[in-house]
């Protein structure tokens, strides 16, 4: 039996959303990477900049999502001749059973693999063997997801115990700090594995938010990340 296909975001030209760029966020910011954007998400963040992967009231699923066989996905990823893959979404772990064979194959080819996740789904052993870095982005109240949906204790504890997991939190206002500190204390997350990133989809807003958020990071001992792709290219798909 052939492995199940992946549900991948479809680009306007009809091709799967697999592209070559720089990692724009988090601990490996600036790293040349191939991106694989999977469709579907279990959260509904109000400031999400990839709503076309999950918001079927605003977007047409049949237009935005395609089923892509693993061999086609792998061929496109390998074709960029860049051995660093970032799996993003949507929420990739909704498809972790289908994703595991692809990542195993790419790891055997020498790929370094990052997976971006909202931290609500515990990764299975098949992925833990191949993923070199987890970019975990728990959502705060500013996402307007209900607490029981955005904070799954079992999953966050599982990620906290992974030494290769980093926690990237989207910050909208300085007042978000109280919630961030409470989350860090609840799950005993080392502050050097916590990255604060300003919310924003245009360069000017990011620059303004970065001024006060960077000062908070210095004071509180958290890492800081901007959104490099937004500063370089604006809010564009495929970057």
N, C-alpha and C positions, 0 to 999 in steps of 0.2 A: 504494500500500500504506500502510495506517495505521501510525503509529509504534507500537513495542512498548509495552505497558502497563508501569507500574511495580509492583513487588511492595512493597506498603505495609503497615505494621503496622495491624491492625484493632483499633479500640477496642471495649470491652465492649458499646457500643450498636450495633455493626455498621458504624459509619462509619470511614473512613480516619483514621489518627492525624495529623491536621493541626490545630494549635491555636495560639492567640494568647496570648503570655505575655511574660516578660522573659528575655533571655539570662542564664542563671544562672552561667556559667563563662567564664573566659578573658579576653582583652583587651577584649572588648566587653560585659563583664558589665553588667547593668542596662539594656541596650538593648531597647525594645519590639520584639518579633519575632514572625513567624509561623514555626512549626516544622513541618517535614515529616519524619516518621520512617519511613525505609525499613526493610524487613525484610532478614534474612540477614546473616551475618557470617562471616569466615574465621578468627576467633580465638575462644577460649573462656576469657575472663577469669573467675577465680573470684569476684571482687567485683562483677561486672557487675550493674547495676541495670535492664537491659533484656533480661534473658535470654529473655523471651517473643519476641524477634525472631530467635532462633537456636537455642535449646536444645530440640530436638525430642524429647528423652528426658523432659523435665519438662512440655513444652507441646505442644499439638496444632497442627501447621502449618495445618491446614484451618480452625481456629478463629482463629488469631492473625494470619494473613496473607491479604491480598486483592490481586487484580490490579485496578489502577485505571487507566483510560484517562487519557492526559495532559490532555485537555481538562477532565475532571472534577477532576483534581488542581489544575489552574491556576485553575479557577473558584472552588474552595474557598479557595485561597490569596489570590486577589485580593479575595474577598468580605470579608476582615477589614479591608480598607482600611489596611493597614500595609505600607509598601514595603520592609521588611527581612525577608529569608528566611534561616532557618538550616536546612540540610539535614543531618539526623543519622540515626542508626541504632541498632543494626546498623552495617554498613559500607557507606556510600553508593557508594563507587567500584566495588563489585561490579556495580553497575547503571549505570555511567557512560555507556554508549552510549545507553541508554533515557532517561537523565536529561538529556543534553545539549540535546535540542530544547526541553524544558520550561524550562531555565535561559536559553536564548537568547531565548525568547519573553518571559519575565519581565524579563530585562535590557532588552529593547526597551520594556517598560512602565515602566522607571525603577527597578526593584528593585535594592537592594543585597543581594548574596548571599554568605553564608558556607557553607562545607562542612566538616563535621567528619569526620575520617578517622583510622584508626590508623597510617597511614604505611607500609603494606606494599604498596600498589598505586600505581603511577605514574599521575598524571592525564594524560589525552589532551589534545591541543591544543584540541579542541572545548570542553572545560571551562575551560581556562586563559584563554580569551577572555572568559568571563562571570563567573567567581568572583572576587570582590573580596578575600576573606579565607579563608585555609585555616587551620583549627584542627587541627593535627596532633598526635595523642596516641600516641607510641610507647609500647609496653608494656614494663614492667620485669619482672624476675624475680618480683616480688610478684604478677603476674597468673597465674603458673604456666603460661604458654604456653612451649613450647620455644624456645630461642634462634633456631633457623633459621626458625621461623614468625613470631616477633614482630619480628625485626630483618632487614629486607630492604635491603641497602646501596644498591642502585640507586635504590630509591624514596626513601630518606631523603636521599641526595645530591641527587636532583631537587628535593625540597621545600626543602632548605637553600639552593638557588640561587634560590628564589622570594622576593622581598622582602616579599610579602604573606602569608607562611607563618609562623605562630607555633606553638611546640612546647609543648604542655601535658602535663605528666607527673603521673600519679597517685602520690602518696607515701603509703605505709602506715606506715613506721618511719623514724626518723632515719638508720638504717644504709643506707637506699636512696640516700643522697647520693653515696656512692662510685660507684655504678653510673651515676647521673645525670651526674656530672662526667666519667666515662669516655666516655659517649655524646656529650656536648657536645664534648669534645676530638676524638673520632674523626671526627665529621662537621663540625667547625669551625663550630658554631652560635653566633652572637652571643648573649651572655647576656641581652641586653635583649629577645630573642625567645623566651626560655625562661620558662615559667610553671609554677610548682609548685602543686599543688592537693592537699589532703588527701583521702584516701579516706574515705567515710562516708555513711551513709544516714539518720542521725538528727541533729538539731541539737546535742544535747549532745556527741556524739562529735566532730562537726566543730569545735565550739568548743575542745575540749581539744586536738585535733590542730593546730588553727590556731595555738595559742600557741607551740608549739615550731617548727612549720614556718615561721611568719612570721619568727622569729629567724634561721633558716637562710637565708631569702631575703635578709634585710638583710645578713648576713655575706658571702654568696657572690655577691651582685649579680644574683640571679634575681628575676623578678616573682612575685607571690603572687596566687592566686585562691582564694576560698572557693567554696561551692556555694550561691548565693543562693536558688535555688528550694527547696532542702532547708531552709534556715534560715527561709524565709517560710511554706512550705506543707507541709513534711515530704515523705516519699517517696511522692508521688502522681503517677499518670499525668496527662498533660494540663496540667502546670505547668512 
